Amino acid sequence: AAAMAAERALTMATCTAPVNIAVIKYWGKRDTDLILPINSSLSVTLHQDQLKTTTTAAASRDFTEDRLWLNGAEVDVGHPRVQACLREVRRLARKRRGGSEDAATLRLSYKVHVASENNFPTAAGLASSAAGYACLVSALARLYGVEDELSEVARRGSGSACRSMLGGFVQWQRGERPDGTDSVAQQVAPETHWPELRVLVLVVSGEKKPVASTAGMQTSVETSPLLKHRAEVVVPERLAQMIRHIRERDFEGFGQLAMRDSNQFHATCLDTFPPIFYLNDLSRHIIALAHRYNTHHGHTKVAYTFDAGPNAMIFMLADTVDEFVEVVRRSFPPTANGDQFVRGLPVGSAVLPQELVAAVVTEPVPGAVQYVLHTKPGPGPQLVDDPSQHLLGADGLPRRRA
């Protein structure tokens, strides 16, 4: 009878997963169904203390259908990419069981309820799909007792999600096989490898982007000769260089290459027909500011990179953070939320030399940057053991969060 009761009960697993920021960009698929890229890419996984997705997956024989909630609102679980992830994890679980009929196998026929929450704006160029699908796959894998190569499964949700399955510095290998089994993520170095590295996210807009990445990149593949040249000629060489800079902790090399690659990615967007604009005037202000700052110091102290959206991610070493945050504060004076302008890891105060202000802070644009998030590289997905952190209650429905 106890076994029957246990079987009736809910099985639940909760995981968190990180955002990653590409320094060698992924843009363009050679297979849109399997999500296979036209070039390899390389990213830095950001720390989950500042940016993370939390996902709870539950299975019960009492559930009548698969259901999915995002940030408290129910969304369509029939989305092809969500279905691909569900199908793949269940397939791996069946393969793993080899037909044995234990409780975990029974669970495979049950419907699942999944709830997911971000602690940052969704679809605002903050790689929410990467964290979201990495988290979905991690939670489902935990629920079904699967421990296989999961980056391949996460890739089916969102290409960049495969890179969020690992911490630190991660390469997504393009792969050669048409079935995509070699298009997987690999860690180049763990997050502990470069302890001084920091990231500032300058949030200029929490709005949804004008052209979704999925649509944008395929238009680029079809119309941009620059993108073809980039994928075939430029990226392979840059990838090898970037891995070397990371291994040697060479910030000068790392930073310059990150900026160049970001600029080329946005050039391919402009080379797309009709053109796509992800950067706005504020993004360009930030780019110019970074160059003035580096020029003033005579070397690369800060390095920007932008994904498919206007928010800037700026890499620097820890000893640069205080001064550069003050430069940002002077260049984009916050209008109201003075205390909440800088979020995340602590930032100290800095007094700027007059000649730096004169050379770097040229025309302040008040209110342009909503806030600055200070973070650093971090680990891959984590299992949450504390039952009070589950996003679903004992009834399998989203808990009312305080």
FIKELUM-788948 format. One record per residue: residue in three letters; y, z, x of N, C-alpha, C in turn. Coordinates in steps of 0.1 Angstrom, whole numbers, padded with zeros to 4 digits, always signed. Layout:
AlaYZXYZXYZX;...
This chain:
Ala-0012+0000+0008+0000+0000+0000+0013+0000+0009;Ala+0012+0008+0020+0024+0008+0029+0026-0006+0035;Ala+0015-0013+0038+0017-0026+0043+0023-0035+0033;Met+0019-0034+0020+0025-0042+0010+0040-0040+0009;Ala+0044-0027+0009+0058-0023+0008+0066-0029+0020;Ala+0060-0028+0032+0067-0033+0044+0068-0048+0043;Glu+0058-0055+0037+0058-0069+0036+0069-0073+0026;Arg+0072-0065+0016+0082-0068+0006+0096-0066+0012;Ala+0097-0057+0021+0110-0053+0026+0116-0065+0033;Leu+0128-0063+0036+0136-0073+0043+0134-0073+0058;Thr+0133-0084+0065+0133-0084+0079+0146-0090+0083;Met+0153-0083+0093+0166-0086+0096+0169-0087+0111;Ala+0177-0096+0116+0181-0096+0130+0195-0100+0131;Thr+0203-0093+0140+0217-0096+0142+0219-0098+0157;Cys+0227-0109+0159+0231-0113+0173+0246-0115+0173;Thr+0251-0115+0186+0265-0120+0188+0263-0131+0198;Ala+0273-0140+0198+0273-0152+0207+0287-0155+0211;Pro+0289-0160+0223+0302-0163+0229+0308-0177+0226;Val+0321-0178+0228+0328-0190+0229+0327-0195+0243;Asn+0327-0208+0245+0327-0213+0259+0339-0223+0260;Ile+0344-0225+0272+0355-0234+0274+0351-0244+0285;Ala+0351-0257+0281+0347-0267+0290+0357-0270+0301;Val+0353-0270+0313+0362-0274+0324+0359-0289+0328;Ile+0347-0294+0326+0344-0308+0326+0340-0311+0312;Lys+0348-0320+0305+0347-0321+0291+0335-0329+0286;Tyr+0330-0325+0274+0320-0333+0267+0328-0340+0256;Trp+0327-0354+0256+0334-0361+0245+0326-0374+0243;Gly+0318-0375+0232+0311-0388+0230+0296-0385+0230;Lys+0289-0390+0219+0275-0389+0218+0268-0403+0220;Arg+0257-0403+0226+0249-0415+0227+0238-0415+0215;Asp+0236-0404+0209+0227-0403+0198+0233-0392+0188;Thr+0238-0397+0177+0246-0388+0168+0237-0378+0160;Asp+0224-0382+0158+0215-0374+0151+0210-0362+0160;Leu+0205-0366+0172+0200-0355+0181+0211-0348+0189;Ile+0223-0353+0187+0235-0348+0195+0232-0349+0210;Leu+0231-0361+0215+0229-0363+0229+0242-0369+0235;Pro+0247-0363+0246+0260-0367+0250+0260-0380+0259;Ile+0272-0386+0261+0273-0397+0270+0275-0393+0284;Asn+0278-0380+0286+0280-0374+0300+0276-0360+0300;Ser+0273-0355+0312+0271-0340+0314+0284-0333+0313;Ser+0284-0320+0310+0296-0312+0310+0294-0299+0316;Leu+0305-0292+0318+0304-0278+0325+0314-0269+0319;Ser+0310-0257+0316+0319-0248+0309+0318-0234+0314;Val+0328-0226+0310+0328-0211+0313+0326-0204+0300;Thr+0316-0195+0300+0314-0187+0288+0324-0175+0288;Leu+0331-0173+0277+0341-0162+0276+0335-0149+0271;His+0341-0138+0274+0335-0125+0271+0336-0122+0257;Gln+0325-0116+0251+0324-0114+0237+0332-0102+0233;Asp+0337-0094+0242+0346-0083+0238+0359-0089+0232;Gln+0363-0101+0235+0375-0107+0230+0372-0117+0220;Leu+0362-0126+0222+0359-0137+0213+0344-0137+0210;Lys+0340-0136+0198+0326-0137+0195+0323-0140+0180;Thr+0311-0146+0178+0306-0147+0165+0295-0137+0163;Thr+0294-0130+0152+0283-0122+0148+0275-0128+0137;Thr+0262-0128+0138+0254-0134+0127+0242-0126+0124;Thr+0240-0123+0112+0228-0116+0107+0219-0126+0099;Ala+0206-0127+0103+0197-0135+0095+0186-0126+0089;Ala+0183-0128+0076+0173-0120+0070+0163-0128+0062;Ala+0151-0124+0062+0140-0131+0054+0134-0121+0045;Ser+0131-0126+0033+0124-0117+0023+0117-0126+0013;Arg+0105-0121+0008+0098-0130-0001+0105-0129-0015;Asp+0115-0120-0016+0122-0120-0029+0134-0130-0029;Phe+0137-0136-0018+0148-0146-0018+0143-0158-0025;Thr+0152-0164-0033+0148-0176-0041+0152-0189-0034;Glu+0163-0188-0025+0168-0200-0018+0174-0195-0005;Asp+0175-0205+0004+0183-0202+0017+0198-0201+0013;Arg+0205-0191+0019+0219-0190+0016+0227-0187+0028;Leu+0239-0191+0029+0248-0189+0041+0262-0185+0037;Trp+0266-0174+0044+0280-0170+0042+0288-0170+0056;Leu+0300-0176+0055+0308-0176+0067+0321-0168+0065;Asn+0323-0158+0073+0335-0150+0071+0337-0145+0057;Gly+0325-0141+0051+0325-0135+0037+0324-0145+0026;Ala+0327-0158+0028+0326-0168+0017+0313-0176+0018;Glu+0307-0178+0007+0294-0186+0007+0298-0200+0009;Val+0290-0207+0018+0292-0221+0021+0278-0228+0019;Asp+0279-0241+0020+0267-0249+0017+0257-0248+0028;Val+0245-0243+0025+0235-0241+0035+0228-0255+0037;Gly+0231-0265+0029+0224-0278+0030+0231-0287+0041;His+0241-0281+0048+0247-0289+0058+0237-0294+0068;Pro+0236-0307+0071+0225-0313+0079+0223-0306+0092;Arg+0234-0301+0099+0232-0295+0112+0227-0280+0110;Val+0230-0274+0100+0225-0260+0097+0210-0262+0094;Gln+0207-0272+0086+0193-0275+0083+0185-0279+0095;Ala+0191-0286+0104+0184-0290+0117+0180-0278+0125;Cys+0189-0268+0126+0187-0256+0133+0175-0248+0127;Leu+0176-0246+0114+0166-0239+0106+0152-0245+0108;Arg+0152-0259+0107+0139-0266+0108+0133-0265+0122;Glu+0142-0266+0132+0137-0265+0146+0132-0251+0149;Val+0139-0241+0145+0134-0227+0149+0121-0225+0141;Arg+0120-0229+0129+0108-0227+0121+0096-0234+0128;Arg+0099-0247+0132+0089-0255+0139+0084-0248+0151;Leu+0093-0243+0159+0089-0236+0172+0081-0223+0168;Ala+0084-0216+0158+0077-0204+0154+0063-0208+0150;Arg+0061-0219+0142+0048-0223+0138+0039-0227+0150;Lys+0046-0234+0159+0039-0239+0172+0034-0227+0180;Arg+0043-0216+0180+0040-0204+0188+0028-0197+0182;Arg+0028-0197+0169+0017-0189+0162+0004-0196+0163;Gly+0004-0209+0164-0009-0216+0165-0018-0214+0153;Gly-0011-0212+0141-0019-0210+0129-0024-0197+0126;Ser-0021-0186+0134-0026-0173+0131-0018-0167+0119;Glu-0024-0160+0110-0017-0156+0098-0013-0141+0099;Asp-0003-0138+0108+0002-0125+0108+0015-0124+0099;Ala+0021-0112+0099+0032-0110+0090+0043-0120+0094;Ala+0045-0122+0107+0056-0131+0111+0054-0145+0106;Thr+0041-0149+0105+0038-0163+0100+0041-0164+0085;Leu+0038-0153+0078+0041-0153+0064+0056-0155+0062;Arg+0064-0149+0070+0078-0149+0069+0083-0164+0070;Leu+0076-0173+0076+0080-0186+0077+0082-0193+0064;Ser+0074-0189+0054+0076-0195+0041+0087-0189+0033;Tyr+0092-0178+0037+0103-0171+0030+0116-0178+0032;Lys+0125-0176+0022+0138-0181+0023+0146-0172+0032;Val+0157-0177+0038+0165-0168+0046+0180-0167+0040;His+0186-0156+0043+0200-0154+0040+0207-0152+0054;Val+0218-0159+0056+0225-0158+0069+0239-0155+0066;Ala+0245-0145+0073+0259-0142+0072+0265-0143+0086;Ser+0276-0149+0088+0282-0151+0101+0297-0148+0100;Glu+0302-0141+0110+0317-0137+0111+0322-0140+0125;Asn+0334-0146+0125+0341-0147+0138+0352-0137+0139;Asn+0355-0132+0151+0366-0124+0153+0378-0132+0158;Phe+0379-0145+0155+0390-0153+0159+0391-0165+0149;Pro+0402-0173+0148+0403-0183+0138+0393-0194+0140;Thr+0387-0198+0129+0377-0209+0129+0383-0223+0130;Ala+0377-0232+0137+0381-0246+0138+0396-0248+0142;Ala+0401-0239+0151+0414-0241+0156+0415-0245+0171;Gly+0404-0252+0175+0403-0255+0189+0399-0243+0198;Leu+0393-0233+0191+0388-0222+0199+0372-0222+0199;Ala+0367-0234+0199+0352-0236+0200+0344-0227+0191;Ser+0349-0226+0178+0341-0218+0169+0328-0223+0165;Ser+0326-0237+0165+0313-0242+0162+0303-0239+0173;Ala+0307-0238+0185+0298-0235+0196+0292-0221+0195;Ala+0301-0212+0193+0297-0198+0191+0289-0196+0179;Gly+0293-0203+0168+0286-0202+0155+0272-0207+0155;Tyr+0270-0218+0161+0256-0224+0161+0247-0216+0171;Ala+0253-0213+0183+0246-0205+0193+0241-0192+0186;Cys+0250-0186+0178+0247-0173+0172+0236-0175+0161;Leu+0237-0185+0153+0228-0188+0142+0214-0190+0148;Val+0213-0198+0159+0200-0201+0165+0194-0188+0172;Ser+0203-0180+0178+0198-0167+0184+0193-0158+0174;Ala+0200-0156+0162+0195-0147+0152+0182-0152+0145;Leu+0182-0165+0142+0170-0170+0136+0158-0169+0146;Ala+0160-0172+0159+0149-0171+0168+0144-0157+0169;Arg+0153-0147+0168+0149-0133+0169+0141-0130+0156;Leu+0146-0134+0145+0139-0132+0132+0125-0137+0132;Tyr+0123-0149+0138+0110-0155+0138+0102-0153+0151;Gly+0107-0145+0160+0099-0142+0172+0098-0154+0181;Val+0108-0162+0182+0107-0174+0191+0115-0171+0203;Glu+0110-0175+0215+0117-0172+0228+0117-0185+0236;Asp+0115-0196+0230+0115-0209+0238+0129-0213+0243;Glu+0129-0225+0248+0142-0231+0253+0150-0233+0241;Leu+0160-0224+0239+0168-0225+0226+0180-0233+0227;Ser+0185-0237+0239+0197-0244+0240+0195-0258+0234;Glu+0183-0263+0234+0180-0276+0228+0181-0275+0213;Val+0178-0264+0207+0179-0262+0193+0194-0260+0189;Ala+0201-0252+0197+0215-0250+0194+0223-0263+0195;Arg+0219-0272+0204+0225-0285+0206+0225-0293+0193;Arg+0214-0291+0185+0213-0298+0172+0223-0294+0162;Gly+0229-0282+0164+0239-0277+0155+0253-0282+0159;Ser+0256-0280+0172+0269-0285+0178+0266-0287+0192;Gly+0270-0298+0198+0267-0301+0212+0271-0290+0221;Ser+0283-0286+0220+0288-0275+0229+0281-0262+0227;Ala+0274-0260+0216+0267-0247+0213+0256-0245+0223;Cys+0250-0255+0229+0240-0253+0238+0245-0246+0251;Arg+0258-0248+0254+0264-0241+0265+0266-0226+0262;Ser+0268-0223+0250+0271-0209+0246+0258-0200+0246;Met+0246-0207+0249+0234-0199+0249+0232-0192+0262;Leu+0241-0194+0272+0240-0188+0285+0254-0182+0289;Gly+0254-0173+0298+0266-0166+0302+0271-0173+0315;Gly+0283-0169+0319+0289-0174+0331+0293-0188+0331;Phe+0288-0196+0341+0292-0210+0343+0280-0218+0340;Val+0282-0227+0331+0270-0234+0325+0272-0249+0324;Gln+0261-0256+0328+0261-0270+0328+0252-0275+0316;Trp+0258-0284+0308+0249-0291+0298+0245-0304+0304;Gln+0233-0306+0308+0228-0318+0314+0227-0329+0304;Arg+0232-0341+0307+0232-0352+0298+0217-0355+0294;Gly+0209-0355+0304+0195-0359+0302+0193-0374+0301;Glu+0180-0378+0302+0178-0393+0302+0168-0397+0290;Arg+0160-0387+0286+0150-0391+0276+0156-0393+0262;Pro+0151-0403+0255+0156-0406+0242+0154-0395+0232;Asp+0143-0387+0234+0141-0376+0224+0149-0363+0227;Gly+0157-0363+0238+0166-0352+0240+0160-0340+0246;Thr+0147-0340+0250+0141-0328+0255+0146-0324+0269;Asp+0153-0333+0276+0159-0329+0288+0174-0327+0287;Ser+0180-0328+0275+0194-0325+0273+0196-0311+0270;Val+0196-0303+0280+0196-0288+0278+0207-0282+0287;Ala+0210-0269+0285+0220-0261+0292+0213-0254+0304;Gln+0220-0253+0315+0215-0246+0327+0226-0238+0333;Gln+0223-0226+0337+0233-0217+0343+0236-0221+0357;Val+0248-0224+0361+0252-0227+0374+0254-0214+0382;Ala+0260-0204+0376+0262-0191+0382+0265-0181+0371;Pro+0260-0168+0373+0263-0158+0362+0277-0154+0362;Glu+0281-0147+0351+0295-0142+0349+0299-0132+0360;Thr+0289-0126+0367+0293-0117+0378+0296-0124+0391;His+0294-0137+0391+0296-0144+0404+0310-0145+0408;Trp+0320-0145+0399+0334-0147+0402+0342-0136+0395;Pro+0341-0123+0399+0346-0112+0391+0362-0113+0389;Glu+0369-0120+0398+0383-0120+0397+0389-0130+0387;Leu+0380-0139+0382+0385-0150+0374+0389-0145+0360;Arg+0400-0149+0355+0406-0145+0342+0410-0157+0334;Val+0410-0156+0321+0414-0166+0312+0425-0161+0302;Leu+0436-0169+0301+0445-0166+0290+0444-0177+0280;Val+0442-0173+0267+0443-0183+0257+0457-0181+0250;Leu+0464-0192+0251+0477-0193+0244+0476-0199+0231;Val+0476-0191+0220+0474-0196+0207+0488-0201+0201;Val+0489-0214+0200+0501-0220+0195+0499-0223+0180;Ser+0487-0224+0176+0484-0227+0162+0470-0222+0158;Gly+0469-0215+0147+0456-0211+0142+0452-0221+0131;Glu+0459-0233+0130+0456-0242+0119+0443-0250+0123;Lys+0437-0256+0112+0426-0266+0114+0431-0278+0121;Lys+0423-0284+0130+0428-0296+0137+0429-0308+0128;Pro+0437-0318+0132+0440-0330+0124+0427-0339+0123;Val+0420-0341+0134+0408-0349+0134+0397-0341+0139;Ala+0387-0339+0131+0375-0332+0135+0369-0338+0147;Ser+0364-0330+0157+0358-0335+0169+0347-0345+0167;Thr+0338-0342+0157+0327-0351+0154+0331-0365+0151;Ala+0341-0367+0142+0346-0380+0139+0354-0386+0151;Gly+0362-0378+0157+0371-0383+0168+0363-0388+0179;Met+0353-0381+0183+0346-0386+0195+0338-0399+0193;Gln+0333-0401+0181+0326-0414+0179+0336-0426+0178;Thr+0348-0423+0173+0358-0434+0173+0361-0437+0188;Ser+0362-0427+0196+0364-0429+0210+0353-0437+0217;Val+0341-0434+0214+0329-0441+0219+0330-0455+0216;Glu+0334-0458+0203+0334-0472+0198+0346-0480+0204;Thr+0357-0473+0207+0369-0481+0210+0376-0479+0224;Ser+0372-0468+0231+0379-0466+0243+0372-0470+0256;Pro+0377-0481+0263+0371-0485+0275+0373-0474+0286;Leu+0383-0466+0285+0386-0455+0295+0374-0445+0294;Leu+0370-0442+0281+0359-0432+0280+0346-0437+0286;Lys+0343-0449+0285+0331-0455+0291+0332-0453+0306;His+0343-0457+0312+0345-0455+0326+0344-0440+0330;Arg+0350-0432+0322+0349-0417+0325+0335-0412+0325;Ala+0327-0416+0315+0314-0411+0314+0305-0416+0325;Glu+0306-0429+0329+0297-0435+0338+0301-0433+0353;Val+0314-0432+0355+0319-0432+0369+0325-0419+0373;Val+0335-0414+0365+0343-0402+0369+0335-0389+0368;Val+0329-0387+0356+0323-0374+0354+0312-0370+0364;Pro+0302-0379+0367+0292-0375+0376+0297-0369+0390;Glu+0307-0376+0395+0313-0371+0407+0321-0358+0406;Arg+0328-0357+0395+0336-0344+0392+0327-0332+0389;Leu+0315-0335+0383+0306-0324+0380+0301-0318+0393;Ala+0297-0326+0402+0292-0321+0415+0303-0313+0422;Gln+0315-0319+0422+0326-0312+0428+0329-0298+0422;Met+0329-0298+0409+0332-0286+0401+0321-0275+0404;Ile+0309-0279+0405+0298-0269+0408+0301-0263+0422;Arg+0305-0272+0431+0307-0267+0445+0319-0257+0445;His+0330-0260+0438+0342-0251+0437+0338-0238+0431;Ile+0329-0238+0421+0325-0226+0415+0317-0217+0424;Arg+0307-0224+0431+0298-0217+0440+0306-0211+0451;Glu+0317-0218+0456+0325-0213+0467+0336-0204+0462;Arg+0337-0202+0449+0349-0195+0444+0362-0200+0449;Asp+0363-0213+0449+0375-0220+0454+0384-0223+0442;Phe+0394-0214+0440+0403-0215+0428+0412-0227+0429;Glu+0417-0230+0441+0425-0242+0442+0418-0255+0438;Gly+0406-0257+0442+0398-0268+0438+0394-0268+0424;Phe+0389-0256+0419+0385-0254+0405+0396-0257+0396;Gly+0408-0252+0399+0419-0253+0390+0425-0267+0389;Gln+0426-0273+0401+0431-0287+0400+0422-0296+0393;Leu+0409-0295+0395+0399-0303+0388+0399-0301+0373;Ala+0400-0288+0369+0400-0285+0355+0412-0291+0348;Met+0424-0291+0354+0436-0297+0348+0434-0312+0348;Arg+0429-0318+0359+0428-0333+0358+0418-0337+0348;Asp+0407-0329+0346+0397-0334+0336+0402-0332+0322;Ser+0409-0321+0320+0415-0319+0307+0425-0331+0303;Asn+0433-0334+0313+0443-0345+0311+0435-0359+0309;Gln+0425-0361+0316+0417-0373+0313+0411-0374+0300;Phe+0405-0362+0296+0400-0362+0282+0410-0365+0272;His+0422-0360+0273+0433-0363+0263+0438-0377+0265;Ala+0437-0382+0277+0440-0397+0279+0430-0405+0271;Thr+0417-0402+0271+0407-0410+0264+0410-0409+0249;Cys+0415-0397+0244+0419-0396+0230+0430-0406+0227;Leu+0440-0407+0236+0451-0416+0234+0446-0431+0235;Asp+0436-0433+0243+0430-0446+0245+0421-0450+0233;Thr+0418-0441+0225+0410-0444+0213+0419-0452+0203;Phe+0413-0460+0195+0421-0468+0186+0416-0467+0172;Pro+0424-0462+0162+0437-0457+0164+0437-0444+0172;Pro+0448-0441+0179+0448-0430+0189+0447-0416+0182;Ile+0442-0407+0189+0440-0393+0184+0449-0384+0193;Phe+0457-0375+0186+0466-0366+0193+0461-0352+0190;Tyr+0456-0345+0200+0453-0331+0199+0463-0322+0204;Leu+0470-0327+0215+0481-0319+0221+0493-0321+0213;Asn+0502-0311+0211+0514-0312+0205+0526-0309+0215;Asp+0538-0309+0210+0549-0306+0219+0548-0293+0227;Leu+0543-0283+0220+0541-0270+0226+0531-0271+0237;Ser+0520-0278+0235+0510-0279+0245+0516-0286+0257;Arg+0524-0296+0255+0531-0302+0267+0541-0293+0274;His+0547-0285+0266+0556-0275+0272+0548-0266+0282;Ile+0537-0262+0277+0528-0252+0285+0523-0259+0298;Ile+0519-0272+0296+0515-0280+0308+0526-0281+0318;Ala+0538-0284+0314+0550-0285+0323+0552-0271+0330;Leu+0551-0261+0322+0554-0247+0327+0544-0244+0338;Ala+0531-0247+0336+0521-0244+0346+0524-0251+0359;His+0528-0264+0358+0531-0271+0370+0543-0266+0377;Arg+0553-0262+0369+0565-0256+0376+0562-0243+0383;Tyr+0553-0235+0377+0549-0222+0382+0541-0225+0395;Asn+0532-0234+0395+0524-0237+0407+0532-0243+0418;Thr+0541-0251+0414+0550-0257+0424+0559-0247+0431;His+0564-0237+0423+0572-0226+0428+0564-0218+0439;His+0552-0216+0436+0543-0208+0445+0537-0216+0456;Gly+0538-0229+0455+0533-0238+0466+0518-0239+0466;His+0511-0234+0456+0497-0237+0454+0492-0235+0440;Thr+0480-0238+0437+0475-0237+0423+0471-0222+0419;Lys+0480-0216+0412+0478-0202+0408+0473-0201+0393;Val+0477-0211+0385+0472-0212+0371+0467-0226+0368;Ala+0457-0227+0360+0451-0240+0356+0448-0241+0342;Tyr+0455-0251+0335+0453-0252+0320+0441-0261+0317;Thr+0435-0259+0306+0426-0269+0300+0427-0268+0285;Phe+0427-0279+0278+0428-0280+0263+0415-0287+0258;Asp+0410-0281+0247+0399-0288+0240+0405-0297+0229;Ala+0398-0299+0219+0403-0308+0208+0412-0300+0199;Gly+0423-0296+0204+0433-0288+0197+0444-0284+0206;Pro+0455-0279+0201+0467-0276+0208+0467-0263+0216;Asn+0458-0254+0214+0458-0241+0221+0454-0243+0236;Ala+0461-0236+0245+0459-0237+0259+0450-0226+0264;Met+0440-0230+0272+0432-0220+0279+0437-0221+0294;Ile+0441-0210+0299+0447-0210+0313+0439-0201+0322;Phe+0433-0207+0332+0425-0199+0342+0434-0194+0353;Met+0431-0183+0358+0439-0177+0370+0430-0166+0375;Leu+0434-0161+0387+0428-0149+0393+0435-0137+0388;Ala+0428-0126+0388+0433-0113+0382+0447-0109+0387;Asp+0449-0112+0400+0462-0108+0406+0474-0116+0401;Thr+0472-0127+0394+0482-0135+0389+0486-0132+0374;Val+0477-0125+0367+0479-0123+0353+0492-0116+0349;Asp+0495-0105+0355+0507-0098+0350+0520-0106+0351;Glu+0521-0113+0363+0533-0121+0365+0533-0133+0355;Phe+0522-0140+0354+0522-0152+0345+0524-0148+0330;Val+0519-0137+0326+0521-0133+0312+0536-0131+0310;Glu+0542-0125+0319+0557-0122+0318+0564-0136+0318;Val+0560-0146+0326+0566-0159+0325+0564-0165+0311;Val+0552-0163+0306+0549-0169+0292+0558-0162+0282;Arg+0560-0149+0284+0568-0141+0274+0583-0145+0275;Arg+0587-0148+0287+0601-0153+0289+0603-0167+0283;Ser+0593-0175+0285+0593-0189+0282+0592-0192+0266;Phe+0584-0183+0260+0581-0184+0246+0583-0170+0240;Pro+0596-0166+0239+0598-0152+0235+0592-0149+0221;Pro+0584-0139+0219+0578-0136+0206+0589-0132+0196;Thr+0588-0136+0184+0598-0134+0174+0597-0120+0168;Ala+0585-0117+0163+0583-0104+0157+0573-0094+0164;Asn+0561-0099+0164+0550-0089+0167+0549-0087+0182;Gly+0560-0080+0187+0561-0078+0202+0549-0071+0208;Asp+0544-0061+0200+0533-0053+0206+0520-0061+0205;Gln+0519-0070+0195+0506-0077+0194+0507-0091+0200;Phe+0517-0093+0208+0518-0106+0215+0507-0108+0225;Val+0504-0097+0232+0493-0098+0242+0481-0090+0237;Arg+0470-0097+0236+0458-0091+0231+0446-0092+0241;Gly+0436-0084+0238+0424-0085+0247+0425-0076+0259;Leu+0421-0080+0271+0421-0071+0283+0435-0067+0286;Pro+0436-0055+0291+0450-0049+0294+0458-0059+0304;Val+0471-0059+0302+0480-0066+0311+0491-0057+0315;Gly+0493-0056+0328+0504-0048+0333+0517-0054+0332;Ser+0528-0046+0334+0541-0052+0334+0545-0058+0347;Ala+0554-0067+0347+0558-0074+0360+0573-0076+0359;Val+0579-0075+0371+0594-0078+0372+0594-0092+0379;Leu+0601-0102+0373+0601-0115+0379+0613-0116+0388;Pro+0610-0121+0401+0621-0124+0410+0631-0135+0403;Gln+0644-0133+0406+0653-0142+0399+0651-0157+0402;Glu+0647-0160+0415+0645-0174+0418+0633-0180+0411;Leu+0623-0172+0408+0612-0177+0400+0616-0180+0386;Val+0624-0171+0380+0629-0173+0366+0637-0186+0366;Ala+0646-0188+0376+0655-0200+0376+0647-0213+0378;Ala+0636-0212+0386+0628-0224+0388+0618-0227+0377;Val+0613-0217+0371+0602-0219+0362+0605-0217+0347;Val+0613-0208+0343+0616-0205+0329+0629-0213+0326;Thr+0627-0226+0322+0639-0235+0321+0645-0234+0307;Glu+0638-0238+0297+0643-0237+0283+0634-0229+0274;Pro+0637-0217+0272+0628-0209+0263+0627-0215+0249;Val+0614-0214+0243+0612-0218+0230+0607-0206+0222;Pro+0616-0199+0215+0612-0187+0208+0601-0189+0197;Gly+0591-0180+0197+0581-0181+0186+0571-0192+0187;Ala+0571-0200+0198+0562-0211+0199+0548-0207+0201;Val+0546-0196+0209+0532-0191+0211+0530-0179+0202;Gln+0520-0180+0193+0518-0169+0184+0513-0156+0191;Tyr+0504-0158+0200+0499-0147+0208+0491-0151+0220;Val+0490-0142+0229+0482-0145+0242+0470-0136+0242;Leu+0458-0142+0244+0446-0134+0245+0441-0134+0260;His+0440-0123+0265+0435-0121+0279+0420-0118+0279;Thr+0413-0127+0286+0398-0125+0286+0393-0129+0300;Lys+0380-0129+0301+0373-0133+0313+0359-0138+0311;Pro+0352-0144+0321+0339-0149+0318+0329-0137+0314;Gly+0319-0141+0306+0310-0131+0300+0296-0136+0299;Pro+0287-0128+0294+0273-0131+0292+0270-0140+0280;Gly+0258-0144+0279+0253-0152+0267+0250-0143+0255;Pro+0244-0149+0245+0241-0141+0232+0234-0128+0234;Gln+0238-0118+0226+0233-0105+0227+0227-0101+0214;Leu+0216-0093+0215+0210-0087+0203+0217-0074+0199;Val+0220-0073+0186+0226-0061+0182+0216-0051+0176;Asp+0214-0040+0182+0203-0031+0178+0207-0021+0167;Asp+0220-0019+0166+0226-0009+0157+0225-0014+0143;Pro+0217-0008+0134+0215-0014+0120+0228-0013+0112;Ser+0238-0004+0116+0250-0003+0108+0259-0016+0111;Gln+0255-0024+0121+0263-0036+0124+0258-0048+0117;His+0247-0047+0109+0242-0059+0102+0252-0063+0092;Leu+0254-0076+0090+0264-0082+0081+0258-0083+0067;Leu+0245-0081+0066+0238-0081+0052+0233-0068+0049;Gly+0234-0064+0036+0229-0051+0032+0214-0052+0029;Ala+0208-0041+0024+0194-0040+0021+0190-0049+0010;Asp+0200-0053+0002+0198-0063-0009+0198-0078-0004;Gly+0201-0079+0009+0202-0093+0014+0215-0100+0011;Leu+0225-0093+0007+0238-0099+0004+0248-0093+0013;Pro+0259-0100+0016+0269-0096+0025+0275-0082+0022;Arg+0276-0073+0032+0281-0060+0030+0296-0061+0028;Arg+0302-0052+0020+0316-0052+0019+0322-0045+0032;Arg+0328-0053+0040+0333-0048+0053+0346-0041+0051;Ala+0348-0030+0058+0360-0022+0057+0372-0030+0062;
